[in-house]
Amino acid sequence: MLTLKRLTLLAALVCVARGSDLGLKAGQPCKARNFGADSVVCVCTADYCDFLGNVTRGPEGTFTSVASSRDGLRFLVNTGALSPTPVEGGVIIHVNHQYEYQTMMGFGGAFTDATGINIGTLPSDTQEVLLRSYFSPEGLEYNLCRVPIAGSDFSTRPYSYDDFEGDVELKHFNLTEEDYLYKLPYIQRAIELSERDLLILGSPWSPPAWMKENGHFNGSGGLLKEMWQPYSDYFVKFVQSYEAEGVPIWGLTTQNEPLTGFEDWFWNTCAWTAEDQRDWIKTNLGPTLEAAGLRRIKLMVDDHNRDTLPWYPATILEDPKANEYVDGIALHWYADDWTGPSVMDETQAMFPDKFLLYTESCDGWDASADERVKLGDWFRAESYAYNIIDDMNHFSTGWVDWNMALDMQGGPNWANNFVDSPIIINKDTGEFYKEPMFYAMGHFSKFISPGSRRTYTNIFGSEQVKATAVHNDQGETTVVIVNLGETAETTSVDIGDGTNYINFDLPAKAIVSLLFQTPNTVAE
């Protein structure tokens, strides 16, 4: 039955991909619908969906702007000529290309069970529209995506890849129905749709329950020390199993939110002190990955909120042997309201050879039960844009959203931990809704190419305007700006040569991406 289901799903996707372009064209406007929030969603079916298409920077002396706003703009494209002077009395944003910082890795979301379950409720041709919306050249061009290693709370049940008690040799290790139905087919199709290399990052929520101190997937308790080696072997088998299915693994985190396991947590978790994780990495996990020929995989520690900085990763990285096996530090955004970004600067200064990467963020997680999903809410898009800008300006190399598609309740989730998502699927009507968050993500993922380097920005004239900028070796610059204020702002961007400016009206409650050729000369 499993093989038949899987083949049926794959055949449907291939049939749609080869048999029709779905009659959809780039540049079609948003089909707006208001659900009572302060902004709108864009409705998509197999017959109609808005696609931005291939937006390019114009010739030297010009710029392209792409705007989305609370008032209903969705990827509105305009072009204009540079000006020799800024507008008087407006907001000034300076870009200085002489200062370069981190290299950007990318943007994306997570292939959870819930994402796949929801996509699977749509007609097959509408599934293709959704995947194209995220991964194709005419879509958001996501390139960095996370996948849970076995189950998470966004599954319909807790499970691992070896639920046979005491199987320390992992003879019964096997991928599950969830992988073959809800993860692998959609990842494989995303790889086919993408022009950019798709980087897949694996994260575990819990080891097999029998490897844990409490014998449960959730609750409190860590990994039994006698299971440090079998669990390291488990990581290797996950990578090998996914790669055997044509899904290369780019990165791994050691544990999703390792400090939640010290509480009586509702969903899949595992407690790790920084000291134990340090010792496990240097004595078991690191050597095991290396022996299996997998040292090419980017290994990340922490994978928790930034209130763990710098102490949690520092405990691991200050050990020379553990440091050898670690490439980066993964972060979540759930404590950002009470922990400022200066801890990211401090951590980067301590370990300049390790990258920082935001690997999970979502909105609605702390909302009341009836507002976990809030269709058309602009504040959630704004919070995404503000956070990405803030994180990039403090050394994050990218930003990975949580679920890419949820249902109208914000699930399924076996622990009832419902949240919002950039795409919400209505299985009863066979349509899906692009939330404002979808467009917020696209302002970065679409226009900040992997390998771009962040450059210096400075803003004068408004506390409500935030910006970040990157440039790349192809002579292209992107500046992403968010206006948090309730009033429009006349804005000038010094492109970095001291003699040319982009002058434009920045709408209230808006996100704007500016694209232009990097100047040949830069200001002293």
N, C-alpha and C positions, 0 to 999 in steps of 0.2 A: 504493500500500500504506500509506504514511504517513497519508494522509487517511482511508482506511477504518479503520485502527486507532484513529485519534483520534476519529472519529465514533462508533465502537463504544463506546469508553470513556465519552465524554460521554453517550451515550444511556443507558448502564447507570446512570450516576450520577443522571441526571435521572429515569429510570424509578423507581429506588428512592426518590428524594426525593419524587416525586409520588404514588407508588402505595401507600406503606405507611409507618406510623410505626415499623415493625420490631417492634412489640409490646414496646418497651422503655419503662420508666418511671423517672423520677427517684426517688432515695431507695432504690434496691435495694442491698443490701449487696454487698461484694466477694466474688466467688467465688474464694476463696484457694487457692493451690497453692504448696507448698514444694519448691524445687529444691535444697535442702541448704544454703542460706545462712542468715543469722541472722534473716531475715524472709521475707515472702511476696510473690508477684506476684498480681494480680487478673486472672483469665482472662476474655476477652471473645470472643463470637461474635455472629452476627446475631441469635441467640435470647436472649442474656443478656449484659448488661454493666452495671456499676455507674455510675450518673450521679448527681452531687450534686444537680442541680436548682438552683432559684432560692432561695438562702439570703438572707434579709433581716435587717436589724437590727430589733430589736423596738422597742416604744414607749419613750419617755423613762423612765428609771429601771430599765431592763433591759439585758441584754447577751446576745449569742449567741456561743457558742464552737464552733470546728470543729477537731477533733484527729485527727492521724495519728501512729502510733508504731511502733517496732520490734516491739512485741508483737502487732501486727496491726490496730490501729485504722486505718481509712481514711475520712477525712472524717466522723468521728462528730460529729453536731450536738447541742448542748445549749443550753438557755436558762436564765437565772437573773435574780435581782433584784440591783441594786446594794446595797452595804452602807455604812453611815455610818462604819465603822471597818475598818482592815486587820486581818488575822490576825496575832497576835503571834508573833514568832520566825521568820516566813517570809521569802521573797524579796519585795522591794518593787520595783515598776517604776513610776517616775514619768513621766507624760506632761505636757508643758507646751506648750499651744497658742499661747502668745505668741511662740514662736520658730518661724519657717518657713524652710525651706531650698529645695531644688530641686523643680521641678514634674516629676512622674513622666510618662513617655511610654508605658511598657508593658512587656509580657513576651511571650515566644514562642519559636519555634524556627526551623529552616531547612528550606526546600523544596529539598533536594539531589536529585540524580539517584537516589541510593541510597534516599532516603525514598520517592520515587515508584515506583521499581522494586519495592520491598517491598510497598507498599500495593497495587500492581497484581497481586500474587500471591494476594491474598485474594478470596473471592467478592465480587461487587459490593455486596451488601447489608451485608457485614461492612466493606467499605471505607467505607461511609457511617457506620457506627457509629464507626469510628476518627476520621474527620474531625469528626463531632459531638462526640466526646470532647474534642477540642482546641478547637473553634471555636464551638460552639453555646452559647446561653444556659444550657443545662443542663450544659454541659461546663466546660472550664477558661477559656473566653473569651480565648484568645490574641488579641492585637491587633497585635503587632509581630514581623514575620518577615523572615528573611534569605533571599536567593536568590543562588547563585553566578552570576556573569556568565560564561556558557559552562561549561566543565568545571572540576571540582575533583578532589581525590584520591577523593572519594566519587562517582565516575563509573566506568564500566566501561572507559573509554579516555580519553586526553588529547585535547582538541579545542578549537577556538575557533569563532567565528562567521564567520571568513574565513580558510580554510586554503589560499588561493591565493597562492602566492609573489609578492611584489612588487605586490600589488593595493592600492596606496596610496590610490586613490580609493574603495576598498571597494565596487566594483561587484558583487562576489560575496558581500557580507555577507548572511547569512541565519540565522535561527534553525534549530535542528537538531531531529532526531527526539526527542532527549532533552527539549527544551522542550515539544514538542507531545504527548508521551506521559507524561512523568514530572513535569513542573513545572506548566505552565499549567492543565491540567484540574483539578488539586487546589487550586491557588491560586484559580481561578475558583469552585470549589465552596465553598472556605473563605470567600470574600467573601460568597457567598449565605447561608451559615449564620450569619455573624457579625452581631450587633446593633451591636457596636462597629465603628468604622472600622478596616479592616485596613491597616496601614502596612507597605509592602514596601520592603526595603532591599537594594540590589544591591551585590555585592562581587566584584571580579575576582581570580582566582588567577594567571592568566598572560595576557599579550597573545598574539596569534597568534605562533607560534614564529619566523616569518620577520621579525618586528619586533624580536626580541631579539638581544643580542650573541652568544649562544652557539648560536642557531638551534634551541633545544629548549624544550619547555614546562617542563621541570624543570632540575635542575642549577644551576650558578651563572651569574649574568649579569643585566644590566639591560636596559632598553629603549634601543634605539639613538636617539640624539638627533634624528636626521632623521625618526624615527617619532613624535615628540611630538605633532605635529598629526594625523596619521592615527589615532593611538590616541585622541586626544580626540574625533575624529569617531566612532570606534568606540563610545565611551560614549553619545554622542547617539543613534546608531542602535539601541543596545540599549534605551534608554528608549523611543524611538519605536516599536520593534517590540513591546515588551511592552504598551505602552499601546494599540496598535492591536488587541491581543487582549483588551482589557478589563481589564488589570491595571495600575492606576496605580502609578507608582514614587514613593515618599515620600523615599527617601534613597539615597545612594551613598557607598561608601568608595573611597579612591583606590587601595588595594592591600591584599589580605590578607597580613598578616605580611611587610612589605617587607624586613625584615632577614634572613629565611631565604634570600633570593636571593644572599647573599654567601657561602653555604656550598654544598657540592655536594649540594643538597637532592633528596630522593627523588621528590617530587611537584610539581605545578604551582606555580610561584613566579616572582617577578620582583624583582630587587634595586632598591631605591630608597634612596639617601642622603637625609637630610632636606633637604639643600641642593638636590639635583636635584628632589625633589618640590616644594619651595617654588617653584623657578623654572618648573617645568612647570605648576603650578597658576596662577601669575600671568600667564604668557605664552601658554598654550595651553588647558588644560582649563577654567579659570574663564571666560575670554572666550568659548570655544566653547559652553559650556552656556548662558551668558547670551544669546549671539546666537541660539541655537535656542529661546529662550523658556523655558528650564528652570532659571532661577535659583530658582524655587520649591522645587527639590529640595534637601534637606539634605545638604550635602557634609561628609564626615567624613574626617579624616586619622588616621594612625597605624595603627589596626586591628591592633595587636600587643599584646604583654604589657605590664603596667604597669611593668616595669623599664626601659621606654623613656621614662618620665615623669621630669621634665618636658621633658628635653632635646630629644626628637624633635619633638613638636608645637611646642615653643617656637621651634625653628629656623625653622619655617614661619610661625608666627603673629606673630612679632616683625617680620616684613616687612609693612608696611602694605598693600601691594597684594595679596599672597597672603591676608592676613587677611580682606580684603573678601569673598572667595569661600568661606570656610570657616565652617561652622556648629557643628561639634562634633568631639569626639575619641573615637574608638572604641577599646575595650580588650578583651583576652582574658585569661583567668585562669591561664594555664599557668605563670606565674612568681610567682604570689601567695604561694607557700610561702616564698620567699626575698626578696620585696619587699613591705614592709608598705604599708598604705593611706595613710600620711601623704603619699606622693607625689601622691595624688589631691587631697588638700587643698591642697598646694602649687600644683598645676597649676590648680585651680579659682580660687585666689586670684590667680594671674597673669593668667588669662583668664576673668573672671567672666561674660562674655557668650557663652562657648562651653560647650555641654553636654558632659558625660561620659556614655558609654553602653557597657555591656558587650555586645559583639556576638557573642562565641563562647565557649562553655565546654562541656566534656564530661568524663566520667570514663571510666576504663579505658585512657586513652591511654598511660599509663606502666606498665600492668600486664603481667604475664607473658602469653605467647601464649594460654594456656589460661584466662585470667581477664579477657580484654578485655571479654567480656560476663559478668556475674555476677548471674544472675537472683535477685531478692529481696534484694540486699545493701542493708542499711539505712545503712551508713556513707556510701554514695554519695548517698543522699537527704539525709543530714545535712550532707554537705559542700556540696551545693547550697544548702541553707537558710542555713547559716552564711555562705557566701560572698555570697549575695544580701543578707543583713542587713548584713554588713560593708561591702559596696560601696555600698548605699543610704545608710548612715550616713556615707559619705565622698563623697557627691555624685553617684553614678551615678543616672541618670534612668530606668534600666530594665535588663533582663537578658535576653539572647537565647541560648537553648540552641542546640546544634549540631543534628545530625540528629534529626528527629522520630520516625523509625521505621527500625530496622535489622533484619537477619536474625539468626539464632541465633549466627552467627560474629562479628557486628558489622560487617557490610559490606552490599553489595559495595563494594570499594575497589581500584582498579586498582594501587595501590602497596602493598597489603596492610597499610594503616595502620588496623587495625580498632579500634573503640572501643565503648562502651556507649551506650545511648539510653533515654529514658523509656518508649518502647514498643518491644518486640521482637516480631517477627512470625515465626510458625511456619508456613511455607507448606505443610508436609506435613500439618498438621492443620486448616488454614484458620482458625486462631484467633490472637489476639494477646494479649500480656501487658503489663499496666500495671505497670511497675516502681515501687518506692518513690520514685524520682526524679520520676515523673509527678505524684505527690501533693505532693511538695516544691514543684514548680513551681506547682501549683494553689493552694497556700496564699498565693501572691503574686498570680498572674495573675487569679485569680477575685475577689479581695477588695480589690485595690488598683486603683482605676479610673484610666484616663488622665486627667490634669489634677489628680489629687490632689497635695498638697504634703507633703513630709516635715516632721514636727514633732519637737520635742526629746524624747528619752527618756533616762532614767538608771536604773541598776539597782543595788540594794544587796542583799547577803546571799548571793551566789553568783557564782563565776567561770565556772560551767558554763552559765549562762543568758544568752542574748543576745536582743536585741529591737530592732525598728524600728517606727515609727508614721507614719501619714499621716492627713490629714483633707482633706475637700473642701468645695466651696461648697454642697453639698446637706445639710450638717450631719451628715456621717457620718465616723466615725473607725474605722480599722483598726490593730490592733497585731498584729504577727506575732512569735512567740516560738519559740526553739528551746532545748531542754534537751539539752545534750551529755552530761550526767552519767548515771551508772548508777542513781541513786536519784530517786524522785519528789520534787517540791518543792511545799510549800504556798506559794502565790503570791498576792500582792495587787497589783492595778494601780490606781494613782491615776489616774483618768480625766482629770484636768486642772483640776478645780474645787476641789480641796483638801478636799472633803466627801463624795465618793462613791468607792467602791472596788469593783473586781471581785475577789472572793475565789474561788479555785478550786484544785484539785489538778492540778499540771502533771506528767504522767507522765514517767517516765524515758525517755530516748531518744525524744523526741517533738517534733513541730512543732504549734503551736496558733495559730490566727487568732482574734482577739477582735474582735467587731463591736459598736459602740454609737453612740448619738447623741452628737455633739460637744456638750459642755456650753455653755450660753449665757453663763456667766461663767467666767473663768479665774483661776487663782491669781496673786496679785501676785508 
